[in-house]
Amino acid sequence: MAKTLLEQLREMTIVVADTGDIDAIEKFTPRDATTNPSLITAAAQMPQYQEIVDQTLKQAREDAGTNAPAADVVSLAFDRLAVSFGRRILNIIPGRVSTEVDARLSYDTEATIAKAHDLIAQYEAAGVSRQQVLIKIASTWEGIRAAEVLEKEGIHCNLTLLFGIHQAVACAEAGVTLISPFVGRILDWYKKETGRESYPPTEDPGVLSVTKIYNYYKKFGYKTEIMGASFRNIGEITELAGCDLLTISPALLAQLKSTTEDLPRKLDAQKAATEDIEKMSMDKETFERMHAADPMASQKLEEGINGFSKALVALEKLLEERLTRLEGEATVNHAAKDIFRVYDLDGDGFITREEWAGTDAVFDALDMNHDGKISPEEIAAGLGAAFHLAGV
């Protein structure tokens, strides 16, 4: 039986799932998984993951204190949610999960280091080894410097939002564990700039960028792993067969799994070692000069940071709204228990009309199944209507 593209790809490249959807990760059984603020925000809105969100918020409220402002609770829950998803993912995959530092810290080295320490501390407190976690950091000069410090401490990093060779060289020289060059976003920029509707995979600017980085790393023996990311089609993926890792969305994984055709290796370390490539040295001045001279890399990096920052704001809003709803439900449930304790005189678990001391209108509103008695569930569900009728 002919092998699928996904099966063949796995023979030469480590396949990573680019999603926060735990069900999708279980379906495609990748070795590693990556998440980002947009993916976590999307997953947090899925009904099947409300339990993770609710548990995280409840624990944050308990730790912050009952009188703490909602904003403090949300802030505490914010990073914990990413770690909660990461821990669930690690129950499924055998490898590593990438968890991202707040994108709003992308130009602050010290704050990035502090946030990474906090994320790793949360994982380790939950019994997860730091060897199973990659801290995702944007590939700014400041982010790369933070990663350099963290790597020396044994905290492994995934440098993301990488679009140019200058970023890749700086990451390799800093001893970063892994980089994530964004294939599809590079293609997006060139399509917009040139007006072209499409590029064949062999001419795809994102594919060419990753190939250039791969050959450079292998030529000069850098240990930093290359993980192509942000794909728009399976042609980009197959053209990078042989890359160290590729992180792929569930939709494209499904296409690879359903397609059967030969997949030759496109990237080869031995061949790269014979390439005629000039070695670079990357200091801050050179980095900034090359970055300024590369409008695609500079624009896409800034755009990516802004996009992830907006996703974080959306996640904070989602958490704040969910916290308000949870605590509103808790207040109603507490009030319902108090009412039940007062009126259930014989302690049989129901309030009869004879036991009820309120108005008939309120009793009838609470007796939703009209069986002549009120259950605890009816009290909780109908409390709002009852308060309205009672003029409370």
N, C-alpha and C positions, 0 to 999 in steps of 0.2 A: 504493500500500500504506500502511495506517495506521501512524503512528509509535507506538512504544512509549512508556510513561511515562518510561523512562530516557532515550530519545532526546530527548524534549521537555524534560525537566528540564535536560539538558545545554545546551540553547539559551539558558537564562536563569540557570543556577546552575553553579558549578564543582563537579563531583562528585569526592569524595575517598573512598578505600577505607579503612575502619576495621578494619584487620586486620594481623597480622604474617605471615599466610599468603601467601608469595610466589606460589604457584600461583594463588590466588584473585585476586591483583593482576594477574597476567598475563591472566587470563580476562576481567576487566571493564575493563581499560585506563583507570583513572582518571588525572586529572592529578597529584594529590597522594596521599599516604598518611599515615595516622596510626597510631602504635603506643602501647601503654601497658604497664605491667608485667604485667598479666593476659594480654594478647595475646602478649607475648614469651614468657612462661612456657608458655602453651599451645603456641605454635609450636615452642619448644625441645624439646617432648616428641614432636613428630611425626617419624616415621622419616626422612622425606625431608630433614629439616634437621639430622640428627645430625652431618653433616659440618661444618656451620657451628659447632656447639657444640664438637665435638672439636678443630677447628683453633684455635678461640679459647682453649680450655683448654691446648692444647699450647704455643701461643705465650706464654701467661701463665706457664706453668711455666718456659719457657726464659728469659723476662725476669726472673722472680722468683729463679731459681737453683734448682739441684737440691736444695739443703738447706732451702729455704724451707718453712715450715709450709703445709699444705694450705689453711688459712684465708686466708693471704696470697695464694695463687694464685687462689683463688675470688674474693677481693675485687678483684684485678687484672682477672680475666676478666669480672667482673660488668657493668661499663659497656661493656667492649669488645664484649660480645655484642649489646647494643642497637645499637651502632654497626655491627657486622658485618651485622646484619639490615638496618639502614638503608642501608648501602652496596649490598647486594644489591637492595633495593627501588629505589634510585636508578638501577640499571642498566635498570630496566623503565619507570619513569614519567618524564615530561618535566619534572615540577615539583619540589615540595618534600616532604621526609619530616619528620615530627615525632618527636623523640626526647626521652623524658621524664627529667627530673632525679629522683633518688631522693626518693620521697614523704616519707620520714622527715626530710627537710630543709625541709619546707614552712613551718616557722615560724622559719627561720634564714636571714636575707637574705645574709649573707656566705658561708655554706657553699653556698647555692644558686648564687651568682655563681661561686664557685670550681669547683663541679661543672660548671656550664655551660661555663666556660673549658676544662675538661678534655675534655668531649665535643666541642667545636668543634675543639680541637687534634688530637684523634684523627681527625676527619673530614678536616681540612686536611692532616694528615700522609699520609693515603691519597689525596690529590689531589682531594678533594671541596670545592667552594667553600662557604663559610658561607651564601651566598645560597640554597643548595639545602636548608638545614636550618632547621627551627623547633625551638627548645628549649621543651619543654613544662614548665610550672610551675603548681602549684596556685594558685588565685586567693585566697590569703590576703593580708592587708595586707603581710606580709613578702615574700611571693612577688612581689607587684606592684611593690614597691620594688626588688627584685632585677632584675626585667624592665626597669624604667626605666633602670637603670644599663647593663644589657646592650644595650638598644636604642641607647643613645648610643655604644656601642662597635661598632655595626654587627652585633650578634648578634641575630637576629630571634627573637621569642618567641611561643608559643602558650599563652595562659593558660587552663588547663583547670579542671574541677570548678567551673564558674561557674553559680550558681543564682539570683542576685538582681541587680536593677538597680544596687544600690550597688557590687557587684563590677565590673559592666560599665562604670559611669561612672569608677571609679577606674582601670581599665585604659586607657580612652580618654584620660584626662587624663595618664597616664604614657607615652603614645605607643607602646603595645604594638601589634605588627603584627597579631595575630589573637587572637580569643577563641573558646572552645568552650563555649557554654551547653548544658547537658545536658537535653534535652527529656524523654526517657523516665524519667529518675530523678525529675524533678519530678512527672510523672504518677504514678509509683509511690507517692510520698509522699502525694499527695492521695487516691489510691484507698484507701490504708491509713487515712488520717485520717477520711475521710468514709464509708467502707464501701461506696462505689460500685464496681461491677464494671467499669464502662467510662465513657468520655467520648467524645462525637462529636468528630472532629478540630477543628471550629470552636470547641469549648469546652474542648479539651485544655489544661490549665494550663501544660504545657511549651511548647506552640505559642504560647499567649498571651504567655508570658514572653519568648520569642525575638522575637516580633512587636513587643513593647514596646521591647526593646533596639534592634532594627533601626530602628524609627521614630525613636527618640531619636538614634541615631548619624547618620542621614541628615538629620534636622531641623537638627542643629547642625554638620554637615559634618565629623565625625570620620573620619579615614582608617583607623582600626582596622577590620579585616575581621571579619565575624561568620560563624562556621562552626557551624551547628546540629549537635548530636551526640547519641549515646545514644538512638536511636529504637527504639520498641517495635512500630511497624506502619507500613505505607506511607502510611496516612492522615495521620500526623504529617508525613511528608516532603512529600507533595503540597500540604499546607496551608501549607508554607513555601517553595513554588516561587518563585524570585526572590531568595531569600536569597543573600548573597555566595558562600558555600560550604556544602555539607552533607556530613558524613562519615558513610558508610553501611556497614553490615556486609554481607558477601558474601551472606547469606541474603536480606536485603531488596533488595540490588541485583538478585538473580536474580528476585525478584517484580516489580520495576519493569521489568525487561527482558522479562518474559513477559506483561505487561499492556498492552493497547492501548485507550486511551480518551483523550478530550481532557483536556489539563492546562493550565488557565488560570494566568496569573501571579497570585500572591497577595500578594507583597511588592513594593512599587514605591517607588523612591527619590524620584521626583517627587511622588507622592502624600504620602509621609511628610513632605516639606518643608512641606506646607500644614497639618500637624497642629498643634493647639493644645497644646503641651507646654512645661512649665516647666523651665528649665535648672537643674541642680544643680551644686554645688561640693563636692568630696569630699576632706576632710581625714581624718586618722586618727580623730579623735573622732566625726565624723559617720559614718564607715564602721563603726566598732565599735558605735555606737548603732543604726544601721539593721540591722546584722547580728544583733545581740542581739534586735531586735524582729521578726525574720523566722525563725521556728522551722524552716521548711522549708529555707531556705538554710543556716542554721547547722548543722542536723542532717545534711543531705546532704553538706555540705563535709567535716565531720568523719568521716562514714561513708565517704566516698570516699577520703580520705587513709588511713584505717585499712585499707580494702580493698586499696588499692594497696600499702601497706606489707606486708600479709600476703602479697600476691603476690610481693613482692621476697624475703621470707623463704623462700617456697616455691622461688623460683628459685635462691637461694643453696644451699638443701639439694639441689636437683636437680643443680647444678653440682658440689657437693662429692661427691655419690654417683657422678657420671659421672667425675670426676677419679680417684677411688679405683679405679673399674673400669678406666679407661684405663691407669693406672700399674701396676695388677695385671697387666694384659695385657702391658704392656711388660716387666715383670719376668719373666714366663713366657717371652716370646719371647727375651729375653736369655739366660735359662738354657738354653733349647732350642738356641740357637746354640752355646753353650759345650759342651753335650753332643755336638752333632753334630761339632764341631771335633775332639773327643777320639776319637770312635769311628769316624768315616768315614775309615778308614785309607787306602783307595785313592783317595779324593777323587772318587768317581763320583756323589756326590749322594744316596747311600743307605747305610744301615747294615744289613749282613747279619747273620745269626745268628752267623756265624763271627767277625765283627768285634766283636760285642757282648760286653762283659766282665761284664755284669750277670747277674741271674737270668733264667731262662726266663719266669717269671711276668711280670716287667716287660717283657721283649721282646714277649711275646704281647699284653700290654695296649696297648703302643704300636703294634703292627702291626695297625691297625684293619681293613684290608681283607684281612688274612691271606694276603699274597702272598710272605711270607718275607723281607721287607725293610722298613725303616722310612724314610719320607720326612721331609723337614723339616716338612711340614704335620702329619704324624702325631705328630712329637715335640712340637710346640707344643700341639696339641689334646689329646693324651693325657698331658701331663706331670703334671697333677694326679692322675690315676689311678695313674700309675707311682709317683709319690712316696708315695702312700697304700699301695700294695702293698709298697714297699720299706721302709716304716716310717719315712720321713723326715718 
